[in-house]
Amino acid sequence: MQIWLTSDEHFGHANIIRFCNRPFSDTDDMREKLIDNFNSRVKPGDVTFHLGDMFWRKLQVKECMGILERLNGKHFYINGNHEEVFDRPESFALIDMFLNITDVRMFRHENKRIWMSHYAHRCWPKSHQGSYHVFGHTHGVLEDFGRSHDVGVDSNNYAPVSFTELVTLMESKEPNVGAK
């Protein structure tokens, strides 16, 4: 089993293609390529943390469920700023497809701590002790700070980042020593 991290897929969001200069012809093309990229990396027994803004507000709950059913593995969710789909009365079945949904999360794996939030932070729990921070929201326009990384699809070839790749990247950076 591998751990994966991703964010800001924006399934169904037509304007994100233009806003972020994504290489897709339309939302159908974007959906299919993002699903293909995801499944080419993530295997059925793997776990993925989605750090918000997975579905655009115009999608129907059943469309969101159909997309999630096509993605390999098990899924956790960290809320972002475009979560209108989850607020609908009929969204309980979609919510139940995730192992857990929360606003932020500290995850521990292989003696590493990863602070997960949709938003970038300049300091985070244990940042001065070498913990990592992963975020989305910025669509590749914000530089990483200390041991932080934008795991959004726009910053990572439209695919999730593995825990192994994250460790390699983070260990090449200095901890955020300014915050104690």
Protein Blocks (a to p, Z undefined) as FASTA:
>chain_A
ZZdddehklgoiaklmmmnopabfblklmmmmmmmmmmmmmcfkbccddeejkbcfkbcf
klmmmmmmmpgcjddddddfblmlmmpmklmmmmmmpmbdcfbdcddeehiacdddfbdc
fbdehklnopacddehknopaccehjaddfbfklngopacdfklmmmmmmmpccdfkbZZ
